[in-house]
C-alpha cells in the first residue's frame, strides 16, 4: 500500500473519530453539564487513558512493532511472527490483569493522589472512586487492542486500527442517551455518570472484538498458553522500559495537570475538557499529521547526508503548519464565545458555563502554534536517533507548568492553569529550536521568516473581519440548530476568505517550498 493511500486512510478515519468525539462532548455538555457528576466521570475516564497512552500506545507500540516486523520479514516469516505474538500475549495478559486488579484495590488512594480536592465536596470523592473502578479495566482491553493494532499495521492493514476509536465514541454516545432516559425515569446525574462508566467498559469490549475479528481475518491465530519468558519476550521488556521513561514525561504532565485542575472549584475539569476538545481539532489534524508525514523524509535526507534537503523539508513543514495553525488559533480566540455557545450550550450547560469555557479556550489556543511546532520540530531529533532531547524539552515545559500552578493556581484559577500550559508549550518549542540551532542542525532562513510574518498579517486581517461580523450574528449562536450551524458556518467562511485572500495577495505561501511536501517520495 502506498504511503499516500495509507496516510489518507489513517487521516480520514482519525478525522471521523475526532468528529465523533466532538459530538460525544457536545451531548455530554448538554446532558451532564459541568457539575459534580461530570467532574467525577471525566476523572474516571482520564485515569485509564493516561496509562493507555503511556504503556499501550506509547512504549508498547514503539517496542513491539519493530520486533514483530523483523520476525515477519525474517527467515521463518509469518510462523515466527505468530509465535512471538503468542508468547507476548501469554505474558502480557496476566501482567495487565494483575496491574488492573492492584489499582482496583488501591483506587481510593489513587484518586486521593490525583484529586484530593474532591474530598471537600460531599459525595464527589466517593463517586469518583466508584466510577474509576468501573472504567479502569479498560486499560486491559485497550492494551490488547494496541497489540492487535500493531500486528495489523505491520501487515499494512491500517484501516481497522484507525477506526476502532470511533467505536468507543459511539458506545459513549449511546450510554449518554440511555443515562439521560434513566434520569428522566427517576434517576439523577449520578445515574448518567454510572451509565457513562459502563459505556467505557462496553466500548472497550467492542473495540477488542473488532480488532480480534480483523486479526483472525488476516490469518493470525493467537491462542493463549502458559506464560514463558522467552528471549524474545525479555528483549521486548528491555526495550519497553526506556520507552516508558521517555513517554512518561508527557503523561506525567497530564497527571500534574489533573492534580491541579481537580483542586479548583466544581466544574473546572469539565470546562477544561470541553475547551480542549476545540483546541485538539487543529492540533490533531495539523500537528500530528505533519509530524508523522515528514519523519520518513527527514530520516532519508539525514541518512543520506543531504543537509540542504533536510532543511528544505523542515522549513516547508513549518510554513505549512503555521499557514493552517495561525488562522485556527486566531479564529478560536476571537470566536471562542460564539463557538462554545453554538456547540455546547443547552440543557445542563448554561450561559455562565459557556463564558468560563470560552475564557479557557482563549488561554489554551495561545499555545496552539507552539503545540504544533513541537510536533513539527521533534522529527528533526528522531530522524537523528535522538529521543532524549524532546524529553528534556517536555521537562522544561512541565517544570514551568508545575511551578506556576504551585504559586498562582488559587489566584488565577482554571484560566491561569490553561495559560500556564500554553506558556510551557512555548518554552518547550523555544528549547527545541535553540538546541537545533546550537548544534548546527537547522535554522530558519530569512525567506521562511518573511513568510511567517506575511501569514501573521493575513491572520490579523481575518481577526478584523471576525470582530466586525461577530456582533451581527449575536442572536443566532444560541438559537435553533439551523441558526447555530449557520452562524458558525458564516464565521468560518468569512474568516477563511479573509485569511487566504490576504495570504494570496501578500505572498504568504511559498509554492516552491510546499511542492517539496507534495512531491515527497514514499
VENRAKA-V677161 format. One record per backbone hydrogen bond with DSSP energy under -1.0 kcal/mol. NH is the residue of the N-H (numbers start at 0). CO is the residue of the C=O. E is the energy in kcal/mol with one decimal. If there is no record, write none. Layout:
# VENRAKA-V677161
NH/CO/E  NH/CO/E
This chain:
# VENRAKA-V677161
5/1/-2.6  6/2/-2.9  7/3/-2.2  8/4/-2.5  9/5/-2.7  10/6/-3.1  11/7/-2.5  12/8/-2.3  13/9/-2.4  14/10/-2.2  15/11/-2.0  16/12/-2.3  17/13/-2.5  18/14/-2.5  19/15/-2.4  20/16/-2.5  21/17/-2.2  22/18/-2.5  23/19/-2.3  24/20/-2.2  25/21/-2.1  26/22/-2.2  27/23/-2.6  28/24/-2.5  29/25/-1.6  30/26/-2.8  31/27/-2.9  38/34/-2.3  39/35/-2.4  40/36/-2.4  41/37/-2.6  42/38/-2.1  43/39/-2.1  44/40/-2.5  45/41/-2.0  46/42/-2.0  49/45/-2.6  50/46/-1.7  51/47/-2.1  52/48/-2.4  53/49/-1.6  54/50/-2.9  56/51/-2.5  58/53/-2.1  59/54/-3.0  61/57/-2.1  62/58/-1.6  63/59/-3.4  64/60/-1.7  66/62/-1.0  67/63/-2.8  68/64/-2.7  69/65/-2.2  70/66/-1.7  71/67/-2.6  72/68/-2.0  73/70/-1.1  78/75/-1.1  80/76/-1.9  81/77/-3.0  82/78/-2.1  83/79/-2.1  84/80/-2.2  85/81/-2.5  86/82/-2.2  87/83/-2.5  88/84/-3.0  89/85/-2.3  90/86/-1.3  91/87/-3.2  92/88/-2.5  94/90/-1.5  95/91/-2.6  96/92/-2.5  97/93/-2.5  98/94/-2.6  99/95/-2.7  100/96/-2.6  101/97/-2.3  102/98/-2.0  103/99/-2.1  104/100/-1.8  105/101/-1.9  109/105/-2.1  110/106/-2.9  111/107/-2.0  112/108/-2.3  113/109/-2.2  114/110/-3.2  117/114/-1.7  118/115/-1.4  119/116/-1.4  120/117/-1.8  123/120/-1.9  126/122/-1.9  127/123/-2.3  128/124/-2.2  129/125/-2.3  130/126/-2.6  131/127/-2.3  132/128/-1.9  134/130/-2.3  135/131/-2.6  137/134/-2.1  138/135/-2.5  139/136/-1.2  140/136/-1.3  141/137/-3.1  142/138/-1.5  143/139/-1.8  144/140/-2.0  145/141/-2.0  146/142/-1.8  147/143/-2.3  148/144/-2.5  149/145/-2.3  150/146/-1.8  151/147/-2.2  152/148/-2.9  153/149/-1.9  154/150/-1.0  155/152/-1.8  156/151/-2.9  161/157/-1.8  162/158/-1.7  163/159/-1.4  165/162/-1.6  168/164/-1.6  169/165/-2.2  170/166/-2.3  171/167/-2.4  172/168/-2.3  173/169/-2.4  174/170/-2.1  175/171/-2.5  176/172/-2.2  177/173/-2.4  178/174/-2.9  179/175/-2.3  180/176/-1.7  181/177/-2.3  182/178/-2.3  183/179/-2.0  184/180/-1.3  185/182/-1.6  186/181/-1.6  191/187/-1.2  192/188/-2.1  193/189/-2.6  194/190/-2.0  195/191/-2.3  196/192/-2.3  197/193/-2.4  198/194/-1.7  199/195/-1.9  200/196/-1.6  201/197/-2.7  202/198/-2.8  203/199/-2.2  204/200/-1.8  205/201/-2.3  206/202/-2.5  207/203/-2.2  208/204/-2.5  209/205/-2.4  210/206/-2.4  211/207/-2.6  212/208/-2.2  213/209/-1.7  214/210/-2.2  215/211/-2.5  216/212/-2.3  217/213/-1.5  218/215/-1.8  219/214/-2.1  229/227/-1.8  233/229/-2.5  234/230/-2.2  235/231/-2.1  236/232/-2.2  237/233/-2.3  238/234/-1.6  239/235/-2.3  240/236/-1.8  242/238/-1.3  243/239/-2.8  244/240/-1.8  245/241/-2.3  246/242/-2.8  247/243/-2.1  250/246/-1.4  251/247/-2.9  252/248/-1.6  253/249/-1.1  254/250/-2.3  255/251/-3.0  256/252/-2.3  257/253/-2.4  258/254/-2.3  259/255/-2.1  260/256/-2.6  261/257/-1.9  262/259/-1.1  263/260/-1.2  267/264/-1.9  270/266/-2.6  271/267/-2.4  272/268/-2.0  273/269/-2.6  274/270/-2.3  275/271/-2.6  276/272/-1.3  277/273/-1.1  278/274/-1.9  279/275/-2.6  282/278/-1.2  283/279/-3.1  284/280/-2.0  285/281/-2.7  287/282/-1.6  289/285/-2.4  290/286/-2.6  291/287/-2.3  292/288/-2.2  293/289/-2.3  297/293/-2.9  298/294/-2.8  299/295/-2.0  300/296/-2.4  301/297/-3.1  302/298/-2.7  303/299/-1.8  304/301/-1.3  305/300/-2.7  306/304/-1.3  309/305/-2.0  310/306/-2.4  311/307/-2.3  312/308/-2.3  313/309/-2.5  314/310/-2.7  315/311/-2.4  316/312/-2.3  317/313/-2.2  318/314/-2.6  319/315/-2.5  320/316/-2.6  321/317/-2.6  322/318/-2.2  323/319/-1.5  324/320/-2.5  325/321/-2.1  327/323/-1.1  328/324/-3.1  329/325/-2.5  330/326/-2.7  331/327/-2.3  332/328/-2.1  333/329/-2.4  334/330/-2.7  338/334/-2.8  339/335/-2.6  340/336/-2.5  341/337/-2.7  342/338/-2.8  343/339/-2.6  344/339/-1.3  345/348/-3.0  347/29/-2.8  348/345/-2.2  353/349/-2.1  354/350/-2.2  355/351/-1.9  356/352/-2.5  357/353/-2.5  358/354/-1.8  359/355/-2.0  360/356/-2.2  361/357/-2.1  362/358/-1.7  363/359/-2.6  364/360/-3.1  366/363/-1.9  370/366/-2.6  371/367/-2.2  372/368/-2.4  373/369/-2.3  374/370/-1.5  375/371/-1.6  376/372/-2.9  377/373/-2.3  379/376/-1.4  380/377/-1.7  381/377/-2.0  382/378/-2.8  384/381/-2.0  385/380/-2.8  391/387/-2.1  392/388/-2.5  393/389/-2.1  394/390/-2.0  395/391/-2.0  396/392/-1.8  397/393/-2.4  398/394/-2.8  399/395/-1.9  400/396/-2.5  401/397/-2.9  402/398/-2.5  403/399/-3.0  404/400/-2.0  405/401/-2.2  406/402/-1.7  407/403/-2.9  408/404/-1.6  411/407/-2.5  412/408/-2.2  415/411/-1.4  416/412/-2.0  417/413/-2.1  418/414/-2.4  419/415/-2.5  420/416/-1.7  421/417/-1.8  422/418/-2.5  423/419/-2.4  424/420/-1.7  425/421/-1.9  426/422/-2.3  427/423/-2.1  428/424/-2.4  429/425/-2.7  430/426/-2.4  431/427/-2.4  432/428/-2.4  433/429/-2.5  434/430/-2.3  435/431/-2.1  436/432/-2.4  437/433/-3.0  438/434/-2.0  439/436/-1.4  440/435/-2.8  441/435/-1.1  448/444/-2.1  449/445/-2.4  450/446/-2.1  451/447/-2.5  452/448/-2.1  453/449/-2.1  454/450/-2.4  455/451/-2.2  456/452/-2.0  457/453/-2.2  458/454/-2.5  459/455/-2.1  460/456/-1.9  461/457/-2.0  462/458/-2.3  463/459/-1.9  464/460/-1.9  465/461/-2.5  466/462/-2.5  467/463/-1.5  468/464/-2.2  469/465/-2.8  473/470/-1.4  475/472/-2.1  478/475/-1.7  483/479/-2.9  484/480/-2.6  485/481/-2.5  486/482/-2.4  487/483/-2.3  488/484/-2.6  489/485/-2.4  490/486/-2.1  491/487/-2.7  492/488/-2.8  493/489/-2.5  494/490/-2.5  495/491/-2.6  496/492/-2.6  497/493/-2.3  498/494/-2.7  499/495/-2.5  500/496/-1.8  501/497/-2.2  502/498/-2.7  503/499/-1.9  504/500/-1.7  505/501/-2.9  507/502/-2.6  513/509/-2.1  514/510/-1.9  515/512/-1.2  517/513/-1.7  518/514/-2.2
